[in-house]
Amino acid sequence: MKDINDIMPKVPNMKWGALMNTPPTNDKVEEMNKIFPSNGKWHTVFEEQDLITIDGKEIRKKDPNKWT
């Protein structure tokens, strides 16, 4: 399997890029600005109902009100 950075175009002065399955909101872009380093690399972000997969790593969504 090829790395996404081998396939996606190099964009001059790009902080980071994301290939997503849903259009990003302003809040999501701000959150991704905190997560991704400013190195010009592409990332995959697939959002489902109960989890988000970022670069192949699954992150489960949980309601903070249900935390113990």
Steps between C-alpha positions, in 0.01 A plus 500: 500500500635843406531786743251781438791745474631307197165547321366843596648815341755715675349844564743789560475657848242241616499446878328161471233335289220257577312255280159473668175314441291796625538874439682669790341764718693798634515331842648183348765700313599677824519163678714350221729805517577394858550132409705512179852645481574771246719280281300502174395134525162352408287305749194277464203582721194274479214587732228251589216518749690361799867535402752702300789337317804726459791358301380145577463555876149466642377755751167421661249781555362502851255728671687688779184486715531120512863496613562357848 
